[in-house]
Amino acid sequence: MDAALKKLKPRKENSDFFDWFEEAAQNNIEAAELLERLCGDFANVDAMVAQLHDLEHKGDGIVHSTYKKLNNVFMPPLDREDIIAIASALDDVMDYIHKTADAMSVYNVQKPTPVACKLATVIVACTKEVAKQLPNLRQRRAMSRIEDGVIEIHRLENEADTLLREGVKDLFHRPHDPTEVIAWSRIYENMELVTDKCEDIADVLRGLVIKHA
């Protein structure tokens, strides 16, 4: 009976946008956890990169669907620029996670550094916090819950900034092979950019809370 009632229940107009946001966010969590797993067990790197490539392809499909729907809908549930900003940042999160793992393969690093492992853990926390807050966009009365999540995402991004500085400082203050310096500098930057993009989403969410207060 419950299943039948659910089928009969009319779908909320334009709920596709919220569905796609949440699907992309879960996709990003899966990618972040793969990256963290790679840092913990640096084996079968190319296979892991291939899995991340598949997740990136899935994320691209989600963002393309979002833009296509936005081009064809008269009244979206949120301002168009906010939908674009969230969809774009979610896509960027995935892109930089994939770039991070791919760089580890391309630069033929021997094993992840402690800083990289810590950054991977922060990335997982960031993607989970984003995924936790996005469902609150579905109802305006739920938007008031977002602020605590926004604060946490900013805290995590600051933690990633500190780890980036720590990692780069180590590269230039201790003897390292020049190619290793180049490789890890770029890998650290890509990892920190993941948290930057999560922070971009948090900024849009905060703006939406203010708009709909």
C-alpha positions in Angstrom: 0.0 0.0 0.0 2.8 2.4 0.9 4.6 1.8 -2.4 1.4 2.4 -4.3 0.7 5.6 -2.5 4.2 6.8 -3.3 3.7 6.1 -7.0 0.4 8.1 -6.9 2.0 11.0 -5.0 2.6 13.8 -7.5 6.3 14.7 -7.9 7.3 18.2 -6.9 7.9 20.3 -9.9 11.6 20.9 -10.7 12.7 18.4 -8.0 15.2 17.2 -10.7 17.6 20.0 -9.7 17.7 18.9 -6.0 17.9 15.2 -7.1 20.9 16.0 -9.3 22.7 18.1 -6.6 22.3 15.3 -4.1 23.4 12.6 -6.7 26.5 14.6 -7.6 27.3 15.2 -3.9 27.1 11.4 -3.2 29.2 10.8 -6.3 31.8 13.1 -4.9 31.9 11.3 -1.6 32.5 8.0 -3.4 35.4 9.7 -5.3 36.8 11.2 -2.1 36.7 7.9 -0.3 38.5 6.2 -3.2 41.2 8.9 -3.0 41.6 8.4 0.8 41.8 4.6 0.2 44.5 5.1 -2.4 46.5 7.2 0.1 46.2 4.4 2.7 47.0 1.6 0.3 49.0 2.8 -2.7 48.5 -0.2 -4.9 46.7 -0.6 -8.3 47.0 3.1 -8.8 46.0 3.0 -12.5 42.9 0.9 -11.7 41.9 3.4 -9.0 42.4 6.3 -11.4 40.2 4.5 -13.9 37.4 4.1 -11.3 37.7 7.9 -10.6 37.5 8.6 -14.3 34.2 6.7 -14.5 32.9 8.7 -11.5 34.0 11.9 -13.2 32.1 10.8 -16.4 29.0 10.2 -14.3 29.4 13.7 -12.7 29.7 15.3 -16.1 26.4 13.6 -17.1 24.7 15.0 -14.0 25.9 18.6 -14.7 24.9 18.4 -18.4 21.4 17.2 -17.3 21.2 20.1 -14.9 22.1 22.7 -17.6 19.8 21.2 -20.1 16.9 21.3 -17.7 17.7 24.9 -16.7 17.6 25.9 -20.4 14.1 24.5 -20.7 12.4 25.4 -17.5 10.5 28.6 -17.1 10.7 29.0 -13.3 13.4 27.0 -11.6 13.2 26.4 -7.8 16.3 28.6 -7.1 17.8 31.5 -9.0 19.5 30.3 -12.2 22.9 31.7 -11.2 22.8 29.8 -7.9 21.9 26.5 -9.6 24.8 27.1 -12.1 27.2 27.9 -9.3 26.3 24.8 -7.2 26.3 22.5 -10.2 29.6 23.9 -11.5 31.3 23.7 -8.1 30.1 20.1 -7.6 31.6 19.2 -10.9 34.9 20.9 -10.1 35.1 19.0 -6.8 35.0 15.7 -8.8 37.5 17.1 -11.4 40.1 18.0 -8.9 39.8 14.7 -7.0 40.4 12.9 -10.3 43.3 15.2 -11.2 44.9 14.5 -7.8 44.9 10.7 -8.3 45.8 11.0 -12.0 48.8 13.2 -11.0 50.0 10.6 -8.6 50.0 8.1 -11.5 51.5 10.4 -14.1 54.3 11.7 -11.8 55.0 8.1 -10.7 55.2 9.0 -7.1 56.3 6.0 -4.9 53.9 6.5 -2.1 51.6 9.3 -0.7 53.1 11.6 1.9 51.6 12.0 5.4 50.3 15.5 4.3 48.6 14.0 1.3 46.9 11.4 3.5 45.7 14.1 5.9 44.4 16.2 3.0 42.5 13.2 1.7 40.8 12.8 5.1 39.8 16.5 5.0 38.4 16.1 1.5 36.2 13.2 2.6 34.9 15.3 5.5 34.2 18.3 3.2 32.3 16.3 0.6 30.2 14.6 3.3 29.3 18.0 4.9 28.3 19.3 1.5 26.1 16.3 0.9 24.6 16.7 4.3 23.5 20.2 3.7 22.2 20.1 0.1 18.9 18.3 1.0 18.0 21.4 3.2 17.5 23.3 -0.1 14.3 21.4 -0.8 12.3 23.3 1.8 12.8 26.9 2.8 12.0 26.2 6.4 14.9 23.8 6.5 17.5 26.3 5.1 18.1 27.7 8.6 19.9 24.4 9.4 22.6 25.1 6.7 24.6 27.7 8.6 26.4 25.2 11.0 27.4 23.2 7.9 28.7 26.2 6.2 30.9 27.1 9.2 32.2 23.5 9.3 33.1 23.5 5.6 35.0 26.8 6.1 36.8 25.3 9.0 37.8 22.3 6.9 39.0 24.5 4.1 41.2 26.4 6.5 42.6 23.1 7.7 43.4 22.2 4.1 45.2 25.6 3.7 47.3 24.9 6.7 48.2 21.4 5.4 49.1 22.8 2.0 51.4 25.3 3.5 52.9 22.5 5.7 53.5 20.2 2.8 55.0 22.9 0.5 57.2 24.1 3.3 58.5 20.6 3.8 59.3 20.2 0.1 61.4 23.4 0.0 63.0 23.2 3.5 64.2 19.6 3.4 66.3 17.8 0.7 64.0 16.5 -2.0 64.5 15.4 -5.6 63.4 18.3 -7.9 60.9 16.2 -9.7 59.4 15.2 -6.4 59.1 18.8 -5.4 57.2 19.6 -8.7 55.0 16.6 -8.4 53.9 17.0 -4.8 53.5 20.8 -5.1 50.9 20.2 -7.9 49.2 17.3 -6.1 48.9 19.3 -2.9 47.5 22.3 -4.8 44.9 20.1 -6.5 43.8 18.6 -3.2 43.5 22.0 -1.6 41.4 23.1 -4.6 38.9 20.4 -3.8 38.2 22.0 -0.5 38.1 25.5 -2.1 35.3 24.3 -4.4 33.4 22.8 -1.4 33.8 26.3 0.2 32.4 27.8 -3.0 29.3 25.6 -2.5 29.1 26.7 1.1 29.2 30.4 0.1 26.3 29.8 -2.3 24.3 28.0 0.4 24.9 30.8 2.8 23.7 33.3 0.2 20.5 31.3 -0.3 19.9 31.2 3.4 20.1 35.0 3.5 17.8 35.4 0.4 15.2 33.1 1.8 15.4 34.2 5.5 
